[in-house]
């Protein structure tokens, strides 16, 4: 099976976990706010560990093998992270969307229906996750790609539940909240496919792609997830959730080599 196809299937399975995580809302099982913040914190921890241990560190190693240690690998890592963050920042500024904490943003946001504001925002936040899985398989290391797909899928489940619960709290029906939460993962296989194609066709792009995916995820963690988890006076449990996600993903990365 080609690496591109594996990248697509890996990001598809990871994205599908958002729907799995949102399933409880269809059966009337309530999740309190502190549990939601803990789950979001867990998602942030997994993303943070994946950014460094599964993307940045291997990306620097690949660049060092290609160009030798020193200035060039360091420059690629720094510039890649900044470019990835800038990409999400640009989308964040140009597309109308709605954050759970800060409300509506972007041009003509007030003229769009609320559901589309949420869908666009969720799409923005899941792009880097699909990119990460696609780049992971594009390295040619199926195990590395599988670890990323597993880790991203693991954090997508509580993220999907958290989004569905947040929508329920704003008055949406259970089925509506589930569908919108499930859609949060729809962009991941697209981003994963495009990223896997890009890095598989040019080895020189690989460390850049890995650093950019890491930068994009770090931006999302800081800009959206952490502010959301700290907005309801549940900072401690949210931080414990982040540490749990970080520890689990770091363990998986080291234990699986």
Long-range contacts (C-beta under 8 A, 24 or more apart in sequence): 3-137, 3-138, 3-140, 3-142, 3-145, 3-196, 3-200, 4-137, 4-138, 4-193, 4-196, 4-197, 4-200, 6-137, 6-142, 6-145, 6-196, 7-133, 7-134, 7-135, 7-136, 7-137, 7-138, 7-145, 7-192, 7-193, 7-195, 7-196, 7-197, 7-200, 8-134, 8-189, 8-192, 8-193, 8-196, 9-189, 10-133, 10-134, 10-136, 10-137, 10-145, 10-146, 10-148, 10-149, 10-192, 11-129, 11-130, 11-133, 11-134, 11-149, 11-152, 11-188, 11-189, 11-191, 11-192, 11-193, 12-188, 12-189, 12-192, 13-149, 13-153, 14-129, 14-130, 14-133, 14-149, 14-150, 14-152, 14-153, 14-156, 14-185, 14-188, 14-192, 15-126, 15-129, 15-130, 15-153, 15-156, 15-184, 15-185, 15-186, 15-187, 15-188, 15-189, 15-192, 16-153, 16-185, 17-153, 17-154, 17-156, 17-157, 17-160, 17-185, 18-126, 18-156, 18-157, 18-159, 18-160, 18-163, 18-181, 18-182, 18-184, 18-185, 19-160, 19-178, 19-181, 19-182, 19-185, 20-157, 20-160, 21-156, 21-157, 21-158, 21-159, 21-160, 21-161, 21-164, 21-181, 22-160, 22-161, 22-163, 22-164, 22-177, 22-178, 22-181, 22-182, 23-178, 24-161, 25-161, 25-164, 25-165, 25-168, 25-174, 25-177, 25-178, 25-181, 26-174, 26-175, 26-178, 28-174, 31-161, 31-165, 33-232, 33-234, 34-232, 34-234, 34-237, 36-161, 36-162, 36-165, 36-166, 37-228, 37-229, 37-230, 37-232, 37-234, 37-237, 37-238, 37-241, 38-229, 38-234, 38-237, 38-238, 38-240, 38-241, 39-158, 39-159, 39-161, 39-162, 39-241, 40-158, 40-159, 40-162, 40-225, 40-228, 40-229, 40-238, 40-241, 41-225, 41-226, 41-229, 41-237, 41-238, 41-239, 41-240, 41-241, 41-242, 41-244, 41-245, 42-155, 42-158, 42-241, 42-242, 42-244, 42-245, 43-155, 43-156, 43-158, 43-159, 43-162, 43-225, 43-245, 44-155, 44-221, 44-225, 44-226, 44-229, 44-241, 44-242, 44-245, 45-155, 45-241, 45-242, 45-243, 45-244, 45-245, 45-246, 45-247, 45-248, 45-249, 46-151, 46-152, 46-154, 46-155, 46-245, 46-246, 46-248, 46-249, 47-129, 47-152, 47-155, 47-217, 47-218, 47-220, 47-221, 47-225, 47-245, 48-217, 48-218, 48-221, 48-242, 48-245, 48-246, 49-151, 49-245, 49-246, 49-247, 49-248, 49-249, 49-250, 49-253, 50-132, 50-148, 50-151, 50-152, 50-217, 50-249, 50-253, 51-132, 51-213, 51-214, 51-215, 51-217, 51-218, 51-221, 52-214, 53-249, 53-250, 53-253, 53-254, 54-132, 54-136, 54-144, 54-147, 54-148, 54-151, 54-249, 54-253, 55-132, 55-135, 55-136, 55-148, 55-210, 55-211, 55-213, 55-214, 55-217, 56-81, 56-210, 56-211, 56-214, 58-139, 58-144, 58-210, 59-206, 59-207, 59-208, 59-209, 59-210, 59-211, 59-214, 60-207, 62-139, 62-206, 62-207, 62-210, 63-207, 66-203, 66-204, 66-207, 73-207, 76-207, 76-208, 76-211, 77-207, 77-211, 78-211, 79-208, 79-211, 80-207, 80-208, 80-209, 80-210, 80-211, 80-212, 80-214, 80-215, 81-211, 81-212, 81-214, 81-215, 81-218, 82-215, 83-208, 83-211, 83-212, 83-215, 84-128, 84-211, 84-212, 84-213, 84-214, 84-215, 84-216, 84-217, 84-218, 84-219, 85-215, 85-216, 85-218, 85-219, 86-215, 87-212, 87-216, 88-124, 88-127, 88-128, 88-216, 88-219, 88-220, 88-223, 89-219, 91-124, 91-127, 92-124, 92-223, 95-120, 95-124, 96-120, 97-121, 97-124, 99-224, 99-228, 100-166, 100-224, 100-228, 100-231, 101-227, 101-228, 101-231, 102-227, 115-176, 115-180, 118-167, 118-180, 119-180, 119-183, 122-163, 122-180, 122-183, 122-184, 123-184, 123-186, 123-187, 124-220, 125-184, 125-220, 125-224, 126-184, 126-185, 126-187, 126-188, 126-191, 127-187, 127-188, 127-191, 127-216, 128-191, 128-213, 128-216, 128-217, 128-219, 128-220, 129-156, 129-188, 129-191, 129-217, 130-187, 130-188, 130-189, 130-190, 130-191, 130-192, 130-195, 131-191, 131-192, 131-195, 131-209, 131-212, 131-213, 131-216, 132-195, 132-213, 132-214, 132-217, 133-188, 133-192, 133-195, 134-191, 134-192, 134-193, 134-194, 134-195, 134-196, 134-197, 134-199, 135-195, 135-196, 135-199, 135-206, 135-209, 135-210, 135-213, 137-192, 137-196, 138-195, 138-196, 138-197, 138-198, 138-199, 138-200, 138-206, 138-209, 139-199, 139-206, 139-210, 140-200, 143-256, 143-257, 147-252, 147-253, 147-256, 150-252, 151-249, 151-252, 151-253, 152-188, 154-248, 154-249, 155-245, 156-184, 156-185, 156-188, 159-184, 160-184, 160-185
